[in-house]
Amino acid sequence: MDPFSQNDMLIVHELLMYELTKEDGRFRSDGVGIFAGEQLIYMAPPAQRVPQLMAKLLDWTQKSEAHSLIKSYVFHHELEFIHSSICGWKW
């Protein structure tokens, strides 16, 4: 497995999320957001942008010369920003 491979990341996602979501091993196909009751708190980027955004994030993570702790923090933060769960919360 290549830790910087989008395909390998989706393979692991499929293994971890098997039968927990209908989109295991795939990027979400719908819009998602986080709500407090009826109020939208955060709307994730459109589903069609997720593969490109993830590719850019994985590329940055691989090429960055930042300390590993900084890279892991930035990766996690951006991953949450991009997908709000790869399979998504329907809205």
N, CA, C and O atoms as a MOPAC input file, in Angstrom:
PM7 MOZYME 1SCF
protein

 N      0.83800 1    -1.18500 1     0.00000 1
 C      0.00000 1     0.00000 1     0.00000 1
 C      0.88200 1     1.24700 1     0.00000 1
 O      1.90900 1     1.32200 1     0.67500 1
 N      0.44000 1     2.19600 1    -0.77100 1
 C      1.12500 1     3.48400 1    -0.86600 1
 C      0.31900 1     4.49700 1    -0.05500 1
 O     -0.83200 1     4.77000 1    -0.39700 1
 N      0.89400 1     5.06300 1     1.01000 1
 C      0.13700 1     5.99700 1     1.84000 1
 C     -0.26900 1     7.28400 1     1.13200 1
 O     -1.08200 1     8.05100 1     1.64900 1
 N      0.29200 1     7.52200 1    -0.04400 1
 C     -0.03100 1     8.73200 1    -0.79400 1
 C     -0.89100 1     8.44500 1    -2.01700 1
 O     -1.08700 1     9.32100 1    -2.86000 1
 N     -1.40000 1     7.23500 1    -2.11700 1
 C     -2.22300 1     6.81700 1    -3.25100 1
 C     -3.70300 1     6.99400 1    -2.93600 1
 O     -4.20400 1     6.46600 1    -1.94300 1
 N     -4.38900 1     7.73100 1    -3.77900 1
 C     -5.82800 1     7.91500 1    -3.62500 1
 C     -6.54400 1     6.57700 1    -3.76000 1
 O     -7.48000 1     6.29400 1    -3.01100 1
 N     -6.11400 1     5.76400 1    -4.70000 1
 C     -6.73300 1     4.45700 1    -4.90300 1
 C     -6.56800 1     3.56900 1    -3.66900 1
 O     -7.51800 1     2.91800 1    -3.23600 1
 N     -5.35300 1     3.54600 1    -3.10300 1
 C     -5.12100 1     2.73000 1    -1.91700 1
 C     -5.94200 1     3.24200 1    -0.72900 1
 O     -6.42700 1     2.44700 1     0.07600 1
 N     -6.09800 1     4.55600 1    -0.62000 1
 C     -6.90500 1     5.12800 1     0.44900 1
 C     -8.35400 1     4.63900 1     0.32400 1
 O     -8.99200 1     4.31700 1     1.32700 1
 N     -8.86500 1     4.58500 1    -0.89700 1
 C    -10.23600 1     4.12400 1    -1.10500 1
 C    -10.37700 1     2.62800 1    -0.84500 1
 O    -11.43400 1     2.17800 1    -0.40400 1
 N     -9.34200 1     1.86200 1    -1.10900 1
 C     -9.36600 1     0.42400 1    -0.80300 1
 C     -9.48500 1     0.22400 1     0.70600 1
 O    -10.27700 1    -0.59500 1     1.17100 1
 N     -8.69300 1     0.97700 1     1.46300 1
 C     -8.76100 1     0.88600 1     2.92600 1
 C    -10.12400 1     1.35800 1     3.41800 1
 O    -10.70200 1     0.76200 1     4.32700 1
 N    -10.63200 1     2.41800 1     2.82300 1
 C    -11.96600 1     2.91500 1     3.20200 1
 C    -13.01500 1     1.83500 1     2.98100 1
 O    -13.90900 1     1.65700 1     3.80900 1
 N    -12.91300 1     1.11600 1     1.87400 1
 C    -13.87100 1     0.04100 1     1.60000 1
 C    -13.78300 1    -1.04600 1     2.66300 1
 O    -14.80900 1    -1.54900 1     3.12300 1
 N    -12.57600 1    -1.41000 1     3.05500 1
 C    -12.41000 1    -2.43800 1     4.08600 1
 C    -12.96000 1    -1.98100 1     5.44000 1
 O    -13.62500 1    -2.74300 1     6.14200 1
 N    -12.67600 1    -0.74300 1     5.78900 1
 C    -13.10900 1    -0.23200 1     7.09300 1
 C    -14.60800 1     0.02900 1     7.16500 1
 O    -15.21900 1    -0.14100 1     8.22000 1
 N    -15.19600 1     0.43800 1     6.05900 1
 C    -16.59700 1     0.86000 1     6.06000 1
 C    -17.53900 1    -0.16900 1     5.44600 1
 O    -18.71800 1     0.12100 1     5.24600 1
 N    -17.04200 1    -1.36500 1     5.14500 1
 C    -17.84000 1    -2.40400 1     4.50600 1
 C    -19.15700 1    -2.61800 1     5.24700 1
 O    -19.17900 1    -2.88300 1     6.44900 1
 N    -20.22700 1    -2.50000 1     4.51800 1
 C    -21.59700 1    -2.67100 1     4.99200 1
 C    -22.03500 1    -1.63600 1     6.03400 1
 O    -23.11200 1    -1.76700 1     6.61600 1
 N    -21.22200 1    -0.62100 1     6.27100 1
 C    -21.62300 1     0.46900 1     7.15400 1
 C    -22.20800 1     1.63000 1     6.36000 1
 O    -22.97100 1     2.43700 1     6.89100 1
 N    -21.84600 1     1.70400 1     5.09700 1
 C    -22.34600 1     2.74800 1     4.21600 1
 C    -22.46200 1     2.17400 1     2.81600 1
 O    -21.74200 1     1.24400 1     2.45200 1
 N    -23.37000 1     2.73100 1     2.03700 1
 C    -23.54300 1     2.23700 1     0.66700 1
 C    -22.42200 1     2.71400 1    -0.25900 1
 O    -22.30400 1     2.23300 1    -1.38500 1
 N    -21.61300 1     3.64200 1     0.20100 1
 C    -20.53500 1     4.16400 1    -0.64300 1
 C    -19.16300 1     3.76800 1    -0.11100 1
 O    -18.20700 1     4.52700 1    -0.27100 1
 N    -19.04000 1     2.60900 1     0.51200 1
 C    -17.73600 1     2.19600 1     1.00300 1
 C    -16.77400 1     2.02800 1    -0.17600 1
 O    -17.10600 1     1.41400 1    -1.19000 1
 N    -15.58600 1     2.58600 1    -0.01200 1
 C    -14.57200 1     2.50600 1    -1.05400 1
 C    -14.72200 1     3.52400 1    -2.16500 1
 O    -14.01100 1     3.45900 1    -3.16800 1
 N    -15.64200 1     4.46600 1    -1.99700 1
 C    -15.86100 1     5.50200 1    -3.01500 1
 C    -15.99000 1     6.85400 1    -2.32300 1
 O    -16.35800 1     6.95000 1    -1.15300 1
 N    -15.67800 1     7.88000 1    -3.08100 1
 C    -15.93800 1     9.21600 1    -2.56900 1
 C    -17.44300 1     9.45100 1    -2.60300 1
 O    -18.16400 1     8.84900 1    -3.39800 1
 N    -17.89400 1    10.32700 1    -1.73500 1
 C    -19.32100 1    10.61600 1    -1.66900 1
 C    -19.82100 1    11.14600 1    -3.01200 1
 O    -19.07400 1    11.75000 1    -3.78200 1
 N    -21.09500 1    10.90300 1    -3.26400 1
 C    -21.68200 1    11.32200 1    -4.53400 1
 C    -22.73700 1    12.40900 1    -4.34300 1
 O    -23.32200 1    12.88300 1    -5.31700 1
 N    -22.98300 1    12.80200 1    -3.10500 1
 C    -24.00400 1    13.80000 1    -2.79600 1
 C    -23.39900 1    14.97300 1    -2.04000 1
 O    -22.27500 1    14.90500 1    -1.54400 1
 N    -24.16700 1    16.04100 1    -1.96400 1
 C    -23.78000 1    17.16500 1    -1.13300 1
 C    -23.93000 1    16.79800 1     0.32800 1
 O    -24.81000 1    16.01500 1     0.68800 1
 N    -23.07900 1    17.35700 1     1.17300 1
 C    -23.15100 1    17.09800 1     2.60900 1
 C    -22.96900 1    18.38900 1     3.38000 1
 O    -22.35900 1    19.34600 1     2.90200 1
 N    -23.50500 1    18.38900 1     4.56400 1
 C    -23.34800 1    19.52900 1     5.44400 1
 C    -23.53000 1    19.10700 1     6.87900 1
 O    -23.98900 1    18.00100 1     7.16600 1
 N    -23.16900 1    19.98800 1     7.76900 1
 C    -23.34700 1    19.76500 1     9.19700 1
 C    -24.39600 1    20.75900 1     9.66400 1
 O    -24.30300 1    21.95900 1     9.40800 1
 N    -25.38200 1    20.23600 1    10.34700 1
 C    -26.51300 1    21.04600 1    10.78500 1
 C    -26.63700 1    21.05400 1    12.30100 1
 O    -26.28500 1    20.08600 1    12.97500 1
 N    -27.13500 1    22.14500 1    12.81500 1
 C    -27.58900 1    22.24600 1    14.19900 1
 C    -29.09200 1    22.44100 1    14.08100 1
 O    -29.56800 1    23.55900 1    13.88000 1
 N    -29.82300 1    21.36800 1    14.20600 1
 C    -31.25700 1    21.41900 1    13.94000 1
 C    -31.47500 1    21.66900 1    12.46000 1
 O    -31.05300 1    20.86800 1    11.62600 1
 N    -32.12300 1    22.76200 1    12.12900 1
 C    -32.38000 1    23.13100 1    10.73900 1
 C    -31.33600 1    24.09900 1    10.18800 1
 O    -31.33900 1    24.40600 1     8.99600 1
 N    -30.43700 1    24.58100 1    11.06000 1
 C    -29.44900 1    25.58300 1    10.63800 1
 C    -28.18800 1    24.92000 1    10.09300 1
 O    -27.55900 1    24.11300 1    10.77800 1
 N    -27.82100 1    25.26300 1     8.85900 1
 C    -26.59700 1    24.76600 1     8.24800 1
 C    -25.40800 1    25.45700 1     8.89600 1
 O    -25.31000 1    26.68400 1     8.88200 1
 N    -24.51000 1    24.67000 1     9.46200 1
 C    -23.30900 1    25.18800 1    10.11500 1
 C    -22.12200 1    25.15800 1     9.15000 1
 O    -21.29800 1    26.07200 1     9.13900 1
 N    -22.04500 1    24.10600 1     8.34800 1
 C    -20.92900 1    23.93400 1     7.41200 1
 C    -21.40200 1    23.14400 1     6.20700 1
 O    -22.10300 1    22.14200 1     6.35400 1
 N    -21.02300 1    23.58900 1     5.01300 1
 C    -21.31100 1    22.84200 1     3.80300 1
 C    -19.98400 1    22.45000 1     3.15600 1
 O    -19.15100 1    23.30600 1     2.86000 1
 N    -19.80000 1    21.16100 1     2.94400 1
 C    -18.57600 1    20.64500 1     2.34000 1
 C    -18.52800 1    20.99800 1     0.85600 1
 O    -19.55600 1    21.31800 1     0.26000 1
 N    -17.33400 1    20.94200 1     0.25600 1
 C    -17.23100 1    21.18800 1    -1.18400 1
 C    -18.12600 1    20.21900 1    -1.96700 1
 O    -18.42000 1    19.12200 1    -1.49100 1
 N    -18.55400 1    20.62100 1    -3.15400 1
 C    -19.39500 1    19.74000 1    -3.97600 1
 C    -18.71900 1    18.38200 1    -4.22500 1
 O    -17.49700 1    18.29700 1    -4.34800 1
 N    -19.52400 1    17.34200 1    -4.29500 1
 C    -19.00500 1    15.97600 1    -4.46200 1
 C    -18.08000 1    15.83700 1    -5.66600 1
 O    -17.08700 1    15.11100 1    -5.60000 1
 N    -18.38900 1    16.51800 1    -6.75800 1
 C    -17.56000 1    16.36600 1    -7.95600 1
 C    -16.14500 1    16.92000 1    -7.77200 1
 O    -15.25500 1    16.60200 1    -8.56000 1
 N    -15.92800 1    17.74000 1    -6.74800 1
 C    -14.59600 1    18.30000 1    -6.49500 1
 C    -13.76000 1    17.43800 1    -5.56200 1
 O    -12.55200 1    17.64800 1    -5.45700 1
 N    -14.37100 1    16.47400 1    -4.88200 1
 C    -13.66900 1    15.68900 1    -3.87300 1
 C    -12.45000 1    14.94700 1    -4.44200 1
 O    -11.38200 1    15.04300 1    -3.83700 1
 N    -12.53600 1    14.21800 1    -5.55700 1
 C    -11.34800 1    13.52100 1    -6.05700 1
 C    -10.17300 1    14.46100 1    -6.33500 1
 O     -9.03500 1    14.14200 1    -5.99400 1
 N    -10.43400 1    15.59600 1    -6.93900 1
 C     -9.36600 1    16.55400 1    -7.23500 1
 C     -8.77500 1    17.13000 1    -5.94600 1
 O     -7.55500 1    17.23900 1    -5.82000 1
 N     -9.62000 1    17.49600 1    -5.00000 1
 C     -9.13100 1    18.04900 1    -3.73900 1
 C     -8.31300 1    17.02000 1    -2.96600 1
 O     -7.28800 1    17.35700 1    -2.37400 1
 N     -8.75700 1    15.78000 1    -2.97000 1
 C     -8.00300 1    14.73500 1    -2.28400 1
 C     -6.67100 1    14.47100 1    -2.96200 1
 O     -5.66500 1    14.24800 1    -2.28800 1
 N     -6.65200 1    14.49300 1    -4.29100 1
 C     -5.39400 1    14.30100 1    -5.01800 1
 C     -4.39800 1    15.40100 1    -4.66200 1
 O     -3.21800 1    15.12900 1    -4.44400 1
 N     -4.87300 1    16.63400 1    -4.60300 1
 C     -4.00100 1    17.75200 1    -4.23700 1
 C     -3.49100 1    17.61200 1    -2.80100 1
 O     -2.32500 1    17.89200 1    -2.52400 1
 N     -4.35900 1    17.18300 1    -1.89900 1
 C     -3.95500 1    17.01600 1    -0.50700 1
 C     -2.91600 1    15.90600 1    -0.37300 1
 O     -1.91700 1    16.08200 1     0.32400 1
 N     -3.13300 1    14.78100 1    -1.01900 1
 C     -2.16400 1    13.68700 1    -0.95900 1
 C     -0.83200 1    14.09600 1    -1.58300 1
 O      0.22800 1    13.72700 1    -1.07800 1
 N     -0.88200 1    14.85300 1    -2.67300 1
 C      0.34200 1    15.34000 1    -3.31200 1
 C      1.10200 1    16.27300 1    -2.36600 1
 O      2.31900 1    16.15800 1    -2.22100 1
 N      0.38400 1    17.19300 1    -1.72700 1
 C      1.02700 1    18.10400 1    -0.78300 1
 C      1.66400 1    17.31900 1     0.36200 1
 O      2.80200 1    17.58300 1     0.75100 1
 N      0.91500 1    16.35100 1     0.89900 1
 C      1.41100 1    15.56400 1     2.02700 1
 C      2.69100 1    14.83200 1     1.65500 1
 O      3.62200 1    14.75500 1     2.45700 1
 N      2.73700 1    14.30400 1     0.46300 1
 C      3.92400 1    13.56600 1     0.02500 1
 C      5.11800 1    14.48800 1    -0.18900 1
 O      6.24400 1    14.12400 1     0.14700 1
 N      4.89000 1    15.66500 1    -0.73800 1
 C      5.99600 1    16.55500 1    -1.12200 1
 C      6.42100 1    17.55000 1    -0.04600 1
 O      7.52500 1    18.09100 1    -0.10900 1
 N      5.57600 1    17.79300 1     0.91900 1
 C      5.87100 1    18.80500 1     1.92900 1
 C      7.09800 1    18.43400 1     2.75600 1
 O      7.32100 1    17.26900 1     3.08400 1
 N      7.87300 1    19.43900 1     3.07900 1
 C      9.03800 1    19.23200 1     3.93600 1
 C      8.73400 1    19.60700 1     5.38700 1
 O      9.63600 1    19.64800 1     6.22300 1
 N      7.47300 1    19.87700 1     5.67900 1
 C      7.07900 1    20.21900 1     7.05100 1
 C      7.30300 1    19.01700 1     7.96900 1
 O      7.36400 1    17.87400 1     7.51400 1
 N      7.42300 1    19.29300 1     9.25300 1
 C      7.57200 1    18.23800 1    10.25400 1
 C      6.37300 1    17.29000 1    10.16200 1
 O      5.26400 1    17.72000 1     9.84400 1
 N      6.59200 1    16.02100 1    10.43500 1
 C      5.53800 1    15.00500 1    10.32700 1
 C      4.31100 1    15.33100 1    11.17300 1
 O      3.18600 1    15.06100 1    10.75100 1
 N      4.50600 1    15.90600 1    12.35600 1
 C      3.36100 1    16.26200 1    13.19100 1
 C      2.52500 1    17.36200 1    12.53300 1
 O      1.29600 1    17.33300 1    12.58700 1
 N      3.19500 1    18.31900 1    11.91900 1
 C      2.48500 1    19.39000 1    11.22600 1
 C      1.74000 1    18.81700 1    10.02600 1
 O      0.57200 1    19.13700 1     9.80400 1
 N      2.41500 1    17.97100 1     9.25500 1
 C      1.77200 1    17.36400 1     8.08500 1
 C      0.55200 1    16.53900 1     8.48900 1
 O     -0.47900 1    16.59100 1     7.82000 1
 N      0.66200 1    15.78600 1     9.57100 1
 C     -0.47600 1    14.96000 1     9.98000 1
 C     -1.64000 1    15.83000 1    10.43700 1
 O     -2.79700 1    15.50600 1    10.17100 1
 N     -1.34300 1    16.93400 1    11.12200 1
 C     -2.41000 1    17.84700 1    11.53700 1
 C     -3.09500 1    18.46700 1    10.31900 1
 O     -4.32200 1    18.46500 1    10.22200 1
 N     -2.30100 1    18.99400 1     9.39500 1
 C     -2.86400 1    19.63900 1     8.20400 1
 C     -3.65500 1    18.63000 1     7.38800 1
 O     -4.74500 1    18.94100 1     6.90700 1
 N     -3.11600 1    17.42000 1     7.22700 1
 C     -3.82900 1    16.40500 1     6.45900 1
 C     -5.19200 1    16.11400 1     7.08400 1
 O     -6.20600 1    16.09600 1     6.38500 1
 N     -5.21700 1    15.88900 1     8.37800 1
 C     -6.48300 1    15.56700 1     9.03900 1
 C     -7.47500 1    16.72200 1     8.93000 1
 O     -8.64700 1    16.50800 1     8.62200 1
 N     -7.01500 1    17.92300 1     9.17700 1
 C     -7.88800 1    19.09600 1     9.09300 1
 C     -8.47900 1    19.22900 1     7.69000 1
 O     -9.68800 1    19.40800 1     7.54100 1
 N     -7.64500 1    19.14500 1     6.67700 1
 C     -8.10800 1    19.30100 1     5.29600 1
 C     -8.99600 1    18.14600 1     4.86600 1
 O     -9.96000 1    18.34400 1     4.12700 1
 N     -8.67500 1    16.93400 1     5.32800 1
 C     -9.50900 1    15.78000 1     5.00500 1
 C    -10.92300 1    16.00000 1     5.54200 1
 O    -11.89800 1    15.75500 1     4.83100 1
 N    -11.04300 1    16.45200 1     6.76700 1
 C    -12.35700 1    16.72400 1     7.33800 1
 C    -13.06000 1    17.84900 1     6.59400 1
 O    -14.26900 1    17.78800 1     6.37300 1
 N    -12.32100 1    18.86000 1     6.21100 1
 C    -12.90000 1    19.97000 1     5.44800 1
 C    -13.44500 1    19.49000 1     4.10700 1
 O    -14.53700 1    19.88800 1     3.70000 1
 N    -12.69300 1    18.64400 1     3.42700 1
 C    -13.07100 1    18.18700 1     2.08600 1
 C    -14.27400 1    17.26300 1     2.11900 1
 O    -15.21400 1    17.43800 1     1.34400 1
 N    -14.25400 1    16.29700 1     2.99600 1
 C    -15.29300 1    15.28600 1     2.85300 1
 C    -16.34500 1    15.24100 1     3.93500 1
 O    -17.42600 1    14.70000 1     3.70500 1
 N    -16.07900 1    15.77600 1     5.08500 1
 C    -17.06600 1    15.66100 1     6.17800 1
 C    -17.61200 1    14.23200 1     6.21600 1
 O    -18.81900 1    14.00700 1     6.30100 1
 N    -16.70900 1    13.30600 1     6.15200 1
 C    -16.93500 1    11.86100 1     6.03000 1
 C    -16.97900 1    11.54300 1     4.53500 1
 O    -17.84100 1    12.04800 1     3.81600 1
 N    -16.07700 1    10.73100 1     4.08100 1
 C    -15.97100 1    10.40000 1     2.65500 1
 C    -17.32100 1     9.95700 1     2.10800 1
 O    -17.69000 1    10.32000 1     0.99100 1
 N    -18.04400 1     9.19000 1     2.87100 1
 C    -19.33900 1     8.71500 1     2.38600 1
 C    -20.42100 1     9.79300 1     2.56300 1
 O    -21.45000 1     9.75200 1     1.88900 1
 N    -20.19500 1    10.72500 1     3.43900 1
 C    -21.05700 1    11.89600 1     3.53200 1
 C    -22.27200 1    11.75800 1     4.43400 1
 O    -22.73400 1    10.65400 1     4.72100 1
 N    -22.76900 1    12.88700 1     4.86600 1
 C    -24.03400 1    13.00500 1     5.57600 1
 C    -24.99200 1    13.66000 1     4.62900 1
 O    -24.77100 1    14.80600 1     4.23700 1
 N    -26.01700 1    13.00300 1     4.25400 1
 C    -26.97300 1    13.55200 1     3.28000 1
 C    -27.69300 1    14.76100 1     3.86400 1
 O    -27.99600 1    14.78900 1     5.05700 1
 N    -27.96700 1    15.76000 1     3.02800 1
 C    -28.72700 1    16.94600 1     3.45000 1
 C    -29.73800 1    17.28800 1     2.42300 1
 O    -30.48200 1    18.25500 1     2.58700 1

